[in-house]
Amino acid sequence: MSDFPYANQYPIHRELPELGTERTVILEQLQTMSNAEDRTWEGGQCSGTMYCGDHDHYDFLNEAFARFSHVNALQRDMCPSATKFESEIISMTLDMLGAGALDSNPVGLVTSGGTGSITHAVLAYREANAARTSRPNIIKPETAHPAFSKAGHLLGVEVRVAPVDPVTTQVDLDWVKRNIDQHTVALVGSACNYGYGTVDPIGELGQLALEYDTGLHVDGCLGGFLLPFGRQLGFDIPAFDFSVPGVTTISADTHKYGYALKGTSVLCFSNIALRDSQYFYQTDWTGGKYCSPGMDGSRSGGLLAATWAAMVSLGREGYLRYARAIFETSAAMQREVTRHGELRIMGNPSFLFSFTSDDFDIYHVNDFLRTRGWRLNGQQYPNALHMAVTRPQTQPGVVERWGVDLADAVTYAREHASDVAQSSAIYGGVVGGLTDEADSFIKLVMADMMDKQSSIPTEL
Ligand SMILES: Cc1ncc(COP(=O)(O)O)c(C=O)c1O
């Protein structure tokens, strides 16, 4: 699909149309666009992003959403249902993440997504330690999501980036230990990370957190709603939740493997004081006493209703059933990768696996796979491709197609090893064969980002 397929198809609204457009016309346009775009993932060839993929599930969630889409969850006197939905979403998530055993009064917050949960966690650590330090830092593995660096940038928290072992892709614990100081307000570990699908040594990070009296955030944005069920099914996944001593916050995205609509995530806190530290109050405002539990003001009652509906409709049995299919499919797809001596899987992954090649640029493999309709995610340092297995891949025939297409892609890569590959790594996908216009746009955005980055003070 080109970058601007609608440019010649529909009117372009650079300003409000003078007269309104017929609803039927609008709905027809939306239907045409969504039908075309859904075809990019429905066949099971797209990594990540479409976690559930069942249109009847989406229809059900949309119905739940529609009942409360006009409701502002900030006005709780008008919507006690939002209190029910939000507290039950949090309670079910805490239970799933092993908080039942804690006697520290664990609590949570529903946020707008993974980045929202991570940013709120960094804010909570900064605020909870405000009396101790005005120069807070957190230590994250290089593989942890950029959302931590973004949060540090926005909130004035220094982010120390720990290297990872190139073979296991797990964080270098000695480096972490050497770089903790009296201003360290939290360590970070991923379960699992976006790039490689590997889980950091959470137990050891927890010990360090306890030893140095600092927090430990586990980023379960991606794996938080899948790994617990994988563990219950007996897959080889280390403990990463609140059962691990030292873990103080966990982010888990309902809008990923929680199979809810886009726009929600849960941030869990091991204790209420940490959560309350980032509450905002302004009691002297002429508009009235204002308080909000997080950074957002108005929030959608519809998203709370739909998230709650997703969790309650699937239940533990549904999550387990989906998890089994996903883990088994991932294992089968990984077996296809290991058939090729030229390909190397990185670390010890789970439902998301990443592979590279020491024989040729792996982007050649991607160049070919794109011609067969695959959409993998690209990485760099070293170049690698990852596949986050979701429910669309569990459909019959997808693994077999993967095996055939991957074999042909390896042959192609071998034959083109001396050429320059077209693909390049842009977060969320692997871009290849860009139009000049799109290519220069991306370069402009990147250059602008680099300018902004370089103005961040290194010493806070
Ligand atoms: C491990 C991990 N953490 C955080 C995020 C950020 O989540 P979001 O894109 O919902 O903000 C992602 C997104 O893929 C992720 O994979």
The ligand as a Tripos MOL2 file, in Angstrom:
@<TRIPOS>MOLECULE
LIG
   16    16     1     0     0
SMALL
NO_CHARGES

@<TRIPOS>ATOM
      1 C1          8.0540   -3.5280   25.6860 C.3       1 LIG1
      2 C2          7.2670   -2.3120   25.3120 C.ar      1 LIG1
      3 N1          7.1570   -1.3010   26.1880 N.ar      1 LIG1
      4 C3          6.4640   -0.1870   25.9070 C.ar      1 LIG1
      5 C4          5.8290   -0.0320   24.6960 C.ar      1 LIG1
      6 C5          5.0830    1.2490   24.3900 C.3       1 LIG1
      7 O1          3.7230    1.0050   24.2570 O.3       1 LIG1
      8 P1          2.7560    2.0210   23.4900 P.3       1 LIG1
      9 O2          3.1440    1.9700   22.0580 O.co2     1 LIG1
     10 O3          1.4120    1.4570   23.7880 O.co2     1 LIG1
     11 O4          2.9390    3.3710   24.0630 O.co2     1 LIG1
     12 C6          5.9050   -1.0640   23.7580 C.ar      1 LIG1
     13 C7          5.2610   -0.9450   22.4500 C.2       1 LIG1
     14 O5          5.3350   -1.8150   21.6230 O.2       1 LIG1
     15 C8          6.6510   -2.2270   24.0740 C.ar      1 LIG1
     16 O6          6.7840   -3.2290   23.2000 O.3       1 LIG1
@<TRIPOS>BOND
     1     1     2 1
     2     2     3 ar
     3     2    15 ar
     4     3     4 ar
     5     4     5 ar
     6     5     6 1
     7     5    12 ar
     8     6     7 1
     9     7     8 1
    10     8     9 2
    11     8    10 1
    12     8    11 1
    13    12    13 1
    14    12    15 ar
    15    13    14 2
    16    15    16 1
@<TRIPOS>SUBSTRUCTURE
     1 LIG1         1 GROUP 0 **** ****
